[in-house]
Amino acid sequence: MTTRKRRAPSLRARRLGGANGLPGRETILGAARRCLIRRGHARFSTRLVATEAGVNQSLIHYYFGTKDGLILAVLADMSRELLERQAAMYGTHEDFADKWVEACRFFSEDLRSGWVRLLMEMSALGVANPAVGAEVRKITAPWRALLQGVVGEALAHFGLTAVTAEEVTAFVVCFWRGMELDIMLGVPESEGHHRRSLDAVERFLRWLAAERAAGRSAALL
């Protein structure tokens, strides 16, 4: 059986892509992001992206293979940007309650930007498609690692020894993903109490900070 080779892009495609192909690829990614935010996964197509980007549709398939390949590339691109934002925020010297409040504010931004919807849609697709699921796990793994590092710092800061960073991280990740799914399914705050739960964590962190400032140990928690 012979392996079918992927055709090189035409001269016009190479010109659109620049000398090394990167400008053209970034143009396509930007157009795909805009289409996804406007239409979502269900009404997304490479033809729409080609029109939005002003490129030949064959150039999209050359760079990304399939429609799902393009969507995963957009997801990975957005993830890198947001992860850098998150890491910079966690690296500040604000207290842990303030970090939590800022993370919640970022979440509101991510709902508006379409990031949360895209992540949920590709996660759902990954349940039925193992290849897509593997890519989604690869994209989200750095988020878990970053959070686990911050949780470890918080546990050490407050002297909490009854739980591990891995255990708390698993709880936060599962709650957060469940909250995202609830919101995407249209569960209202009056039923899901998502914001109230986020606010409760802030209050708990501020209580821990007050206990620490007063010289009282929370090690038994």
SVG drawing of the C-alpha trace seen along z (x, -y; Angstrom):
<svg xmlns="http://www.w3.org/2000/svg" viewBox="-33 -42 44 44">
<polyline fill="none" stroke="black" stroke-width="0.4" points="0.0,0.0 1.4,-3.4 1.2,-6.3 -0.5,-9.3 1.7,-12.4 0.3,-15.7 0.6,-18.1 2.7,-21.2 0.7,-24.4 0.6,-26.3 2.7,-29.3 -0.2,-31.6 -0.6,-29.7 3.1,-30.0 2.9,-33.7 -0.1,-34.0 1.9,-32.1 5.0,-34.2 8.6,-32.8 8.3,-30.4 4.5,-29.9 3.9,-31.3 2.1,-34.6 -0.4,-32.7 -0.9,-30.1 -1.5,-32.8 -4.0,-34.6 -6.0,-31.3 -5.9,-30.8 -7.2,-34.3 -10.0,-33.8 -10.9,-30.4 -11.0,-31.9 -13.4,-34.6 -15.6,-32.1 -15.7,-29.8 -16.7,-32.6 -19.4,-33.8 -20.8,-30.4 -19.6,-27.7 -18.4,-24.2 -21.7,-23.0 -21.8,-25.7 -18.1,-26.0 -16.5,-25.0 -13.1,-25.4 -15.0,-27.1 -16.2,-29.9 -12.6,-30.2 -11.2,-30.5 -13.6,-33.3 -12.9,-35.0 -9.1,-34.7 -9.1,-35.5 -7.2,-32.3 -7.7,-29.2 -9.4,-26.4 -6.7,-24.0 -4.2,-26.0 -6.2,-25.4 -6.1,-21.6 -2.4,-21.8 -1.6,-23.4 -4.2,-21.7 -5.4,-18.6 -9.1,-18.4 -11.6,-20.8 -11.1,-19.3 -7.3,-19.7 -7.9,-23.4 -10.2,-23.8 -7.7,-22.0 -5.0,-24.4 -7.2,-27.3 -7.8,-25.8 -4.1,-25.2 -3.3,-28.8 -5.9,-30.3 -4.7,-28.1 -1.1,-29.3 -2.2,-32.9 -4.5,-32.4 -2.0,-30.2 0.6,-32.9 -1.9,-35.4 -2.8,-33.0 0.9,-32.2 1.7,-36.0 -1.2,-36.6 -0.3,-33.7 3.3,-35.0 2.3,-38.2 2.7,-38.9 -1.0,-39.3 -2.6,-37.1 -4.3,-33.8 -7.8,-35.2 -7.0,-38.0 -5.5,-35.5 -8.8,-33.5 -10.8,-36.7 -8.7,-37.5 -9.0,-33.9 -12.8,-34.3 -12.7,-37.5 -10.6,-35.8 -13.3,-33.1 -15.9,-35.8 -13.7,-37.1 -13.2,-33.5 -17.0,-33.0 -17.4,-36.1 -14.5,-35.3 -15.9,-31.9 -12.9,-30.0 -15.1,-28.1 -17.6,-27.0 -14.9,-25.9 -13.2,-23.8 -16.4,-22.2 -17.3,-21.4 -14.0,-19.8 -14.0,-17.9 -17.4,-16.5 -16.1,-15.5 -13.1,-13.9 -15.4,-11.5 -16.3,-9.8 -13.1,-10.5 -10.0,-9.2 -7.6,-11.2 -9.4,-14.4 -9.6,-13.5 -5.9,-12.9 -5.2,-16.4 -7.6,-18.1 -5.9,-16.4 -2.5,-17.5 -3.8,-21.1 -5.3,-21.1 -2.5,-19.3 -0.4,-22.5 -3.4,-24.1 -3.6,-21.3 0.1,-21.5 0.0,-25.3 -2.9,-25.0 -1.3,-22.2 1.8,-24.3 -0.2,-27.2 -2.3,-24.9 0.9,-23.5 2.1,-27.0 -1.2,-27.8 -1.2,-24.6 2.3,-25.3 1.6,-29.0 -1.4,-28.2 0.1,-25.1 -2.6,-22.8 -1.3,-19.2 -4.4,-17.0 -4.8,-17.1 -2.3,-17.1 -1.9,-19.5 -3.0,-16.7 -6.2,-16.1 -7.2,-19.7 -6.3,-20.3 -8.5,-17.3 -11.4,-18.8 -11.0,-22.3 -10.5,-21.0 -13.6,-18.8 -15.7,-21.5 -14.6,-24.1 -15.2,-21.8 -18.6,-20.8 -19.4,-24.5 -18.4,-25.3 -20.6,-22.5 -23.5,-23.6 -23.2,-27.2 -22.9,-26.0 -26.0,-23.9 -27.9,-27.0 -28.2,-26.1 -29.0,-29.4 -27.2,-30.8 -30.5,-30.4 -30.2,-26.6 -26.5,-26.0 -25.2,-28.5 -21.9,-28.6 -20.9,-32.2 -22.0,-31.7 -19.7,-28.7 -16.8,-30.7 -17.5,-33.4 -17.5,-30.9 -13.9,-29.8 -12.8,-33.4 -14.3,-33.8 -12.6,-30.6 -9.2,-31.9 -9.7,-35.2 -10.6,-33.4 -7.4,-31.3 -5.4,-34.5 -6.9,-36.1 -6.2,-33.0 -2.6,-32.9 -2.2,-36.7 -3.6,-36.1 -1.0,-33.3 -3.6,-30.5 -2.7,-27.3 -5.0,-25.7 -2.9,-22.6 -5.7,-20.3 -7.9,-21.2"/>
</svg>
